[in-house]
Amino acid sequence: MALCYKKLWKLLIDKDMTRASLREATGIAPATISKMSRGESVGANVLERICASMQCDIGDIVSYVPEPPTSPKGHKRGRENAS
């Protein structure tokens, strides 16, 4: 998961709002809320609408969590192939 919306869910609790009331306030689709619940990317326009509605900065609703690097199948990380 690269994007984390935990800050948004906490902000909703702090403002005594539900996800449904967020949808009503912003006009975003239920499928978009579902995508965010799964940590998937959404369009910048969605994040803009949420920020405008919640009167907050983008950093107040989303954070970037880098995924751990993966190694190609059959290769060990940190070791170079001897040729």
All heavy atoms as an XYZ file, in Angstrom:
628
protein
N       0.851     -1.173      0.000
C       0.000      0.000      0.000
C       0.897      1.236      0.000
O       1.724      1.408      0.885
C      -0.889     -0.040      1.235
C      -1.659      1.202      1.445
S      -2.683      1.361      2.931
C      -2.789     -0.216      3.636
N       0.744      2.089     -0.970
C       1.571      3.278     -1.059
C       0.894      4.503     -0.438
O       1.564      5.346      0.124
C       1.932      3.567     -2.508
N      -0.406      4.586     -0.551
C      -1.124      5.716      0.028
C      -1.903      5.251      1.241
O      -2.513      4.192      1.238
C      -2.083      6.334     -0.988
C      -1.429      6.982     -2.195
C      -2.494      7.532     -3.129
C      -0.492      8.089     -1.777
N      -1.883      6.066      2.265
C      -2.578      5.746      3.502
C      -3.529      6.893      3.832
O      -3.112      8.047      3.902
C      -1.563      5.544      4.623
S      -2.318      5.136      6.192
N      -4.795      6.553      4.025
C      -5.816      7.560      4.316
C      -6.243      7.527      5.781
O      -7.301      8.056      6.133
C      -7.030      7.343      3.413
C      -6.706      7.467      1.944
C      -6.475      6.344      1.165
C      -6.612      8.709      1.335
C      -6.162      6.448     -0.180
C      -6.301      8.833     -0.008
C      -6.076      7.697     -0.757
O      -5.764      7.810     -2.080
N      -5.425      6.929      6.652
C      -5.782      6.854      8.068
C      -6.024      8.237      8.664
O      -6.889      8.408      9.516
C      -4.691      6.142      8.862
C      -4.674      4.651      8.655
C      -3.610      3.998      9.509
C      -3.580      2.507      9.274
N      -2.560      1.843     10.099
N      -5.256      9.217      8.207
C      -5.437     10.578      8.715
C      -6.835     11.096      8.392
O      -7.452     11.778      9.212
C      -4.391     11.519      8.123
C      -2.985     11.281      8.605
C      -2.041     12.271      7.933
C      -0.624     12.136      8.400
N       0.239     13.156      7.772
N      -7.332     10.774      7.212
C      -8.682     11.202      6.823
C      -9.718     10.554      7.730
O     -10.630     11.219      8.219
C      -8.972     10.854      5.362
C     -10.417     11.075      4.897
C     -10.843     12.529      5.062
C     -10.589     10.608      3.468
N      -9.588      9.238      7.947
C     -10.575      8.543      8.774
C     -10.563      9.088     10.198
O     -11.623      9.235     10.824
C     -10.331      7.040      8.759
C     -10.160      6.453      7.385
C      -9.223      5.532      7.009
C     -10.920      6.718      6.195
N      -9.365      5.231      5.675
C     -10.386      5.947      5.149
C     -11.998      7.553      5.912
C     -10.892      5.963      3.846
C     -12.504      7.582      4.613
C     -11.959      6.803      3.598
N      -9.385      9.434     10.722
C      -9.299     10.025     12.063
C      -9.914     11.422     12.083
O     -10.583     11.795     13.050
C      -7.844     10.078     12.532
C      -7.289      8.718     12.865
C      -5.838      8.799     13.291
C      -5.276      7.405     13.541
N      -3.862      7.427     13.887
N      -9.683     12.192     11.010
C     -10.254     13.533     10.928
C     -11.776     13.466     10.895
O     -12.448     14.298     11.519
C      -9.708     14.259      9.688
C     -10.081     15.719      9.513
C      -9.611     16.558     10.699
C      -9.492     16.262      8.215
N     -12.316     12.488     10.187
C     -13.772     12.320     10.161
C     -14.306     12.066     11.568
O     -15.327     12.640     11.965
C     -14.169     11.166      9.245
C     -14.040     11.391      7.741
C     -14.414     10.127      6.981
C     -14.905     12.555      7.283
N     -13.612     11.224     12.321
C     -14.030     10.943     13.693
C     -13.976     12.213     14.531
O     -14.919     12.526     15.267
C     -13.156      9.835     14.314
C     -13.443      8.498     13.626
C     -13.380      9.737     15.824
C     -12.452      7.398     13.946
N     -12.878     12.973     14.388
C     -12.727     14.215     15.152
C     -13.827     15.219     14.844
O     -14.256     15.968     15.722
C     -11.363     14.858     14.885
C     -10.209     14.045     15.455
O     -10.453     13.161     16.308
O      -9.061     14.291     15.023
N     -14.286     15.216     13.585
C     -15.332     16.165     13.177
C     -16.725     15.550     13.287
O     -17.701     16.143     12.836
C     -15.071     16.654     11.752
C     -13.820     17.517     11.648
C     -13.715     18.186     10.303
C     -12.501     19.085     10.267
N     -12.853     20.454      9.989
N     -16.792     14.359     13.895
C     -18.060     13.661     14.089
C     -18.814     13.482     12.766
O     -20.004     13.742     12.670
C     -18.925     14.398     15.119
C     -20.008     13.505     15.695
O     -19.808     12.278     15.746
O     -21.064     14.039     16.092
N     -18.062     13.039     11.748
C     -18.631     12.806     10.421
C     -18.511     11.329     10.069
O     -17.627     10.643     10.570
C     -17.890     13.617      9.345
C     -18.085     15.099      9.395
S     -17.137     15.948      8.097
C     -18.008     15.455      6.626
N     -19.389     10.892      9.192
C     -19.308      9.530      8.668
C     -18.774      9.581      7.248
O     -18.700     10.664      6.637
C     -20.696      8.868      8.646
O     -21.537      9.597      7.744
C     -21.319      8.838     10.039
N     -18.447      8.429      6.714
C     -18.017      8.368      5.321
C     -19.149      8.785      4.402
O     -18.926      9.428      3.375
C     -17.497      6.973      4.987
C     -16.216      6.650      5.733
C     -15.718      5.264      5.466
N     -14.586      4.956      6.354
C     -13.675      4.072      6.119
N     -13.719      3.329      5.021
N     -12.693      3.873      6.959
N     -20.368      8.458      4.793
C     -21.531      8.862      3.994
C     -21.680     10.379      3.985
O     -21.977     10.971      2.932
C     -22.794      8.201      4.538
N     -21.473     11.010      5.132
C     -21.588     12.474      5.157
C     -20.453     13.123      4.372
O     -20.643     14.183      3.755
C     -21.643     13.006      6.588
O     -20.499     12.667      7.319
N     -19.292     12.494      4.344
C     -18.192     12.995      3.511
C     -18.585     12.908      2.033
O     -18.354     13.850      1.273
C     -16.913     12.201      3.768
C     -15.711     12.559      2.892
C     -15.230     13.984      3.174
C     -14.576     11.563      3.098
N     -19.174     11.795      1.644
C     -19.619     11.638      0.252
C     -20.626     12.711     -0.111
O     -20.557     13.305     -1.183
C     -20.244     10.257      0.029
C     -19.241      9.162     -0.122
C     -19.856      7.842     -0.568
N     -20.837      7.326      0.380
C     -22.154      7.226      0.153
N     -22.653      7.579     -0.989
N     -22.971      6.740      1.067
N     -21.579     12.964      0.787
C     -22.592     13.985      0.523
C     -21.971     15.374      0.415
O     -22.350     16.162     -0.452
C     -23.646     13.974      1.632
C     -24.509     12.734      1.625
C     -25.398     12.641      2.861
O     -25.502     13.633      3.616
O     -25.986     11.564      3.062
N     -21.026     15.667      1.281
C     -20.400     16.993      1.293
C     -19.514     17.240      0.079
O     -19.375     18.381     -0.370
C     -19.585     17.169      2.574
N     -18.930     16.172     -0.457
C     -17.970     16.339     -1.555
C     -18.525     15.917     -2.914
O     -17.978     16.286     -3.941
C     -16.702     15.507     -1.284
O     -17.080     14.134     -1.123
C     -15.982     15.989     -0.052
N     -19.567     15.091     -2.908
C     -20.107     14.591     -4.166
C     -19.289     13.466     -4.772
O     -19.447     13.157     -5.950
N     -18.417     12.846     -3.988
C     -17.628     11.741     -4.528
C     -18.435     10.445     -4.464
O     -19.325     10.297     -3.633
C     -16.261     11.594     -3.813
C     -16.415     11.365     -2.320
C     -15.383     12.799     -4.075
C     -15.105     11.168     -1.593
N     -18.112      9.525     -5.342
C     -18.862      8.283     -5.480
C     -18.520      7.294     -4.365
O     -17.397      7.307     -3.839
C     -18.558      7.644     -6.830
N     -19.464      6.419     -4.032
C     -19.179      5.380     -3.039
C     -17.984      4.503     -3.431
O     -17.218      4.080     -2.566
C     -20.466      4.550     -2.997
C     -21.533      5.474     -3.476
C     -20.865      6.389     -4.463
N     -17.826      4.256     -4.715
C     -16.692      3.446     -5.182
C     -15.360      4.127     -4.865
O     -14.369      3.451     -4.580
C     -16.807      3.176     -6.677
N     -15.346      5.438     -4.883
C     -14.127      6.182     -4.567
C     -13.778      6.024     -3.091
O     -12.606      5.821     -2.747
C     -14.284      7.669     -4.937
O     -14.611      7.759     -6.324
C     -13.022      8.450     -4.659
N     -14.784      6.087     -2.234
C     -14.558      5.865     -0.807
C     -14.023      4.446     -0.588
O     -13.111      4.228      0.210
C     -15.856      6.087      0.004
C     -16.287      7.554     -0.052
C     -15.687      5.632      1.452
C     -15.429      8.521      0.724
N     -14.570      3.488     -1.321
C     -14.100      2.099     -1.217
C     -12.647      1.976     -1.628
O     -11.861      1.276     -0.978
C     -14.963      1.171     -2.073
O     -16.263      1.118     -1.559
N     -12.268      2.653     -2.717
C     -10.875      2.627     -3.162
C      -9.963      3.190     -2.083
O      -8.906      2.635     -1.798
C     -10.704      3.439     -4.453
C     -11.216      2.754     -5.691
C     -11.046      3.621     -6.916
C      -9.584      3.701     -7.302
N      -9.364      4.366     -8.587
N     -10.391      4.274     -1.471
C      -9.583      4.893     -0.420
C      -9.488      3.969      0.794
O      -8.442      3.897      1.438
C     -10.172      6.249     -0.044
C     -10.075      7.256     -1.176
S     -10.954      8.779     -0.843
C      -9.894      9.500      0.378
N     -10.550      3.245      1.080
C     -10.541      2.300      2.200
C      -9.519      1.198      1.989
O      -8.971      0.654      2.951
C     -11.929      1.687      2.383
O     -12.855      2.664      2.743
N      -9.276      0.875      0.732
C      -8.290     -0.154      0.391
C      -6.896      0.424      0.174
O      -5.961     -0.305     -0.179
C      -8.735     -0.903     -0.870
C      -9.991     -1.724     -0.683
C     -10.293     -2.586     -1.892
N     -10.432     -1.838     -3.132
C     -11.573     -1.378     -3.631
N     -12.704     -1.575     -2.978
N     -11.596     -0.731     -4.778
N      -6.740      1.736      0.341
C      -5.440      2.375      0.182
C      -5.043      2.570     -1.268
O      -3.852      2.744     -1.556
N      -6.013      2.559     -2.158
C      -5.715      2.741     -3.578
C      -5.688      4.226     -3.923
O      -6.245      5.064     -3.213
C      -6.769      2.029     -4.425
C      -6.769      0.528     -4.232
C      -7.866     -0.168     -5.029
O      -8.477      0.463     -5.911
O      -8.113     -1.347     -4.733
N      -5.062      4.534     -5.037
C      -4.961      5.920     -5.493
C      -6.306      6.434     -5.982
O      -7.095      5.687     -6.552
C      -3.956      6.027     -6.639
O      -2.679      5.649     -6.210
N      -6.530      7.699     -5.753
C      -7.685      8.393     -6.309
C      -7.172      9.660     -6.980
O      -6.038     10.075     -6.749
C      -8.745      8.727     -5.230
C      -9.345      7.456     -4.641
C      -8.183      9.608     -4.135
N      -7.997     10.262     -7.781
C      -7.589     11.457     -8.511
C      -7.346     12.652     -7.599
O      -7.923     12.768     -6.515
N      -6.470     13.526     -8.061
C      -6.157     14.732     -7.294
C      -7.401     15.590     -7.094
O      -7.544     16.245     -6.056
C      -5.065     15.541     -8.002
N      -8.327     15.557     -8.064
C      -9.546     16.344     -7.923
C     -10.384     15.862     -6.734
O     -11.033     16.658     -6.065
C     -10.366     16.329     -9.205
C     -10.819     14.937     -9.600
O     -10.139     13.943     -9.328
N     -11.958     14.863    -10.253
N     -10.353     14.562     -6.454
C     -11.067     14.016     -5.294
C     -10.435     14.546     -4.013
O     -11.133     15.003     -3.097
C     -11.055     12.472     -5.311
C     -11.583     11.902     -4.007
C     -11.840     11.945     -6.497
N      -9.114     14.498     -3.949
C      -8.413     14.987     -2.762
C      -8.644     16.484     -2.569
O      -8.809     16.949     -1.438
C      -6.918     14.667     -2.860
C      -6.586     13.174     -2.957
C      -5.086     12.982     -3.157
C      -7.077     12.414     -1.748
N      -8.695     17.232     -3.670
C      -8.981     18.671     -3.599
C     -10.358     18.922     -3.002
O     -10.524     19.798     -2.147
C      -8.946     19.301     -4.991
C      -7.576     19.581     -5.531
C      -7.660     20.234     -6.902
O      -8.392     21.239     -7.049
O      -7.015     19.726     -7.826
N     -11.349     18.154     -3.464
C     -12.717     18.332     -2.968
C     -12.817     17.987     -1.487
O     -13.531     18.661     -0.740
C     -13.686     17.506     -3.801
C     -13.860     18.132     -5.171
C     -14.477     17.321     -6.249
N     -15.548     16.410     -5.924
C     -15.988     15.497     -6.777
N     -15.454     15.416     -7.981
N     -16.960     14.688     -6.451
N     -12.099     16.951     -1.076
C     -12.109     16.589      0.338
C     -11.456     17.692      1.168
O     -11.999     18.104      2.200
C     -11.410     15.234      0.569
C     -12.236     14.105     -0.066
C     -11.197     14.979      2.056
C     -11.550     12.763     -0.094
N     -10.313     18.185      0.717
C      -9.622     19.260      1.435
C     -10.499     20.504      1.540
O     -10.558     21.137      2.604
C      -8.303     19.603      0.758
S      -7.026     18.348      0.984
N     -11.172     20.860      0.459
C     -12.040     22.039      0.469
C     -13.195     21.842      1.450
O     -13.531     22.744      2.224
C     -12.563     22.322     -0.935
N     -13.773     20.666      1.427
C     -14.905     20.380      2.300
C     -14.503     20.324      3.771
O     -15.216     20.817      4.637
C     -15.538     19.047      1.895
O     -16.534     18.674      2.801
N     -13.344     19.727      4.042
C     -12.883     19.557      5.417
C     -12.065     20.761      5.900
O     -11.667     20.804      7.060
C     -12.022     18.293      5.535
C     -12.699     17.011      5.088
S     -14.003     16.480      6.178
C     -13.068     15.835      7.524
N     -11.788     21.698      4.994
C     -10.976     22.877      5.290
C      -9.633     22.466      5.907
O      -9.267     22.859      7.010
C     -11.719     23.844      6.206
C     -12.986     24.374      5.577
C     -13.741     25.319      6.485
O     -13.460     25.421      7.664
N     -14.705     26.015      5.909
N      -8.917     21.657      5.127
C      -7.632     21.153      5.601
C      -6.642     21.068      4.445
O      -6.983     21.334      3.300
C      -7.815     19.771      6.240
S      -8.340     18.487      5.083
N      -5.426     20.700      4.767
C      -4.366     20.526      3.786
C      -4.311     19.053      3.386
O      -4.726     18.178      4.153
C      -3.037     20.950      4.415
C      -1.905     20.955      3.417
O      -1.995     21.679      2.411
O      -0.935     20.202      3.642
N      -3.769     18.768      2.215
C      -3.699     17.388      1.737
C      -2.921     16.489      2.704
O      -3.265     15.315      2.889
C      -3.129     17.317      0.307
C      -3.398     15.937     -0.294
C      -1.655     17.668      0.285
C      -3.224     15.874     -1.786
N      -1.913     17.029      3.356
C      -1.144     16.268      4.324
C      -1.944     15.892      5.565
O      -1.534     15.041      6.340
N      -3.102     16.533      5.737
C      -3.971     16.215      6.863
C      -4.846     14.995      6.585
O      -5.467     14.462      7.506
C      -4.885     17.395      7.205
C      -4.115     18.618      7.662
O      -3.047     18.454      8.281
O      -4.584     19.744      7.391
N      -4.905     14.571      5.315
C      -5.797     13.460      4.978
C      -5.106     12.250      4.355
O      -5.653     11.160      4.350
C      -6.941     13.917      4.043
C      -6.412     14.441      2.716
C      -7.823     14.942      4.735
C      -7.478     14.694      1.668
N      -3.912     12.439      3.829
C      -3.231     11.335      3.162
C      -1.738     11.376      3.460
O      -1.159     12.446      3.649
C      -3.480     11.367      1.632
C      -2.861     12.575      0.984
C      -3.009     10.102      0.960
N      -1.140     10.197      3.547
C       0.311     10.115      3.694
C       0.829      9.034      2.755
O       0.098      8.123      2.371
C       0.707      9.817      5.146
O       0.121      8.613      5.590
N       2.081      9.166      2.394
C       2.729      8.205      1.509
C       3.511      7.217      2.354
O       4.327      7.597      3.183
C       3.671      8.919      0.534
C       4.490      7.972     -0.296
C       3.899      7.242     -1.316
C       5.834      7.790     -0.050
C       4.645      6.354     -2.082
C       6.591      6.914     -0.808
C       5.985      6.197     -1.818
O       6.717      5.319     -2.563
N       3.242      5.946      2.149
C       3.942      4.887      2.865
C       4.629      4.028      1.812
O       3.970      3.272      1.108
C       2.963      4.037      3.706
C       3.707      2.936      4.440
C       2.178      4.909      4.667
N       5.948      4.151      1.684
C       6.642      3.387      0.641
C       6.517      1.879      0.875
O       6.552      1.416      2.012
C       8.088      3.840      0.725
C       8.217      4.575      1.992
C       6.858      4.949      2.472
N       6.347      1.170     -0.225
C       6.277     -0.282     -0.152
C       7.696     -0.829     -0.090
O       8.610     -0.268     -0.680
C       5.540     -0.827     -1.367
C       4.084     -0.412     -1.392
C       3.321     -1.000     -2.553
O       3.789     -1.986     -3.148
O       2.255     -0.471     -2.864
N       7.889     -1.930      0.625
C       9.239     -2.497      0.699
C       9.692     -2.972     -0.676
O       8.866     -3.454     -1.463
C       9.107     -3.664      1.669
C       7.656     -3.945      1.773
C       6.926     -2.701      1.377
N      10.965     -2.824     -0.975
C      11.455     -3.245     -2.290
C      11.344     -4.765     -2.444
O      11.490     -5.503     -1.476
C      12.914     -2.792     -2.302
C      13.279     -2.630     -0.875
C      12.016     -2.302     -0.132
N      11.057     -5.175     -3.654
C      10.990     -6.605     -3.936
C      12.148     -6.972     -4.833
O      12.635     -6.165     -5.618
C       9.664     -6.981     -4.622
O       9.541     -6.220     -5.821
C       8.483     -6.688     -3.722
N      12.603     -8.186     -4.704
C      13.698     -8.636     -5.553
C      13.141     -9.503     -6.665
O      12.120    -10.165     -6.485
C      14.713     -9.425     -4.729
O      14.109    -10.572     -4.175
N      13.804     -9.502     -7.816
C      13.357    -10.359     -8.914
C      13.412    -11.819     -8.491
O      14.257    -12.213     -7.680
C      14.344    -10.074    -10.046
C      15.025     -8.809     -9.672
C      14.943     -8.692     -8.174
N      12.543    -12.618     -9.027
C      12.483    -14.035     -8.670
C      13.822    -14.711     -8.954
O      14.393    -14.560    -10.022
C      11.370    -14.709     -9.465
C      11.016    -16.073     -8.969
C       9.798    -16.596     -9.676
C       9.376    -17.916     -9.076
N       8.153    -18.410     -9.657
N      14.294    -15.445     -7.961
C      15.534    -16.184     -8.135
C      16.789    -15.413     -7.788
O      17.876    -15.948     -7.826
N      16.675    -14.134     -7.464
C      17.843    -13.330     -7.116
C      17.748    -12.933     -5.656
O      16.681    -12.637     -5.148
C      17.917    -12.061     -7.985
C      18.198    -12.362     -9.415
N      17.182    -12.572    -10.316
C      19.352    -12.499    -10.093
C      17.711    -12.820    -11.506
N      19.035    -12.783    -11.394
N      18.873    -12.913     -5.005
C      18.909    -12.482     -3.621
C      19.222    -11.004     -3.576
O      20.060    -10.507     -4.309
C      19.954    -13.272     -2.835
C      19.597    -14.737     -2.723
C      20.600    -15.467     -1.875
C      20.205    -16.926     -1.764
N      21.133    -17.665     -0.948
N      18.514    -10.307     -2.695
C      18.770     -8.885     -2.533
C      20.114     -8.659     -1.873
O      20.522     -9.404     -1.000
C      17.697     -8.248     -1.652
C      16.627     -7.587     -2.443
C      15.724     -6.828     -1.553
N      15.016     -7.793     -0.714
C      14.198     -7.462      0.271
N      13.979     -6.226      0.540
N      13.607     -8.384      0.973
N      20.786     -7.610     -2.299
C      22.025     -7.226     -1.667
C      23.257     -7.963     -2.163
O      24.346     -7.712     -1.720
N      23.091     -8.885     -3.053
C      24.230     -9.628     -3.604
C      24.256     -9.432     -5.110
O      23.250     -9.527     -5.768
C      24.122    -11.110     -3.299
C      24.173    -11.392     -1.804
C      24.145    -12.863     -1.556
N      25.403    -13.438     -2.009
C      25.632    -14.726     -2.111
N      24.694    -15.584     -1.796
N      26.787    -15.183     -2.535
N      25.404     -9.152     -5.599
C      25.564     -9.015     -7.051
C      25.878    -10.374     -7.641
O      26.521    -11.211     -7.014
C      26.661     -8.014     -7.368
C      26.325     -6.612     -6.919
C      27.402     -5.626     -7.308
O      28.256     -5.942     -8.141
O      27.369     -4.530     -6.760
N      25.428    -10.590     -8.866
C      25.732    -11.849     -9.550
C      27.178    -11.857     -9.992
O      27.693    -10.897    -10.534
C      24.834    -12.013    -10.786
C      23.376    -12.185    -10.418
O      23.070    -12.612     -9.302
N      22.495    -11.838    -11.319
N      27.861    -12.954     -9.712
C      29.255    -13.104    -10.143
C      29.275    -13.538    -11.603
O      28.567    -14.446    -11.984
C      29.965    -14.135     -9.269
N      30.033    -12.842    -12.402
C      30.113    -13.196    -13.832
C      31.479    -13.659    -14.194
O      32.471    -13.206    -13.778
C      29.759    -12.009    -14.711
O      28.443    -11.604    -14.450
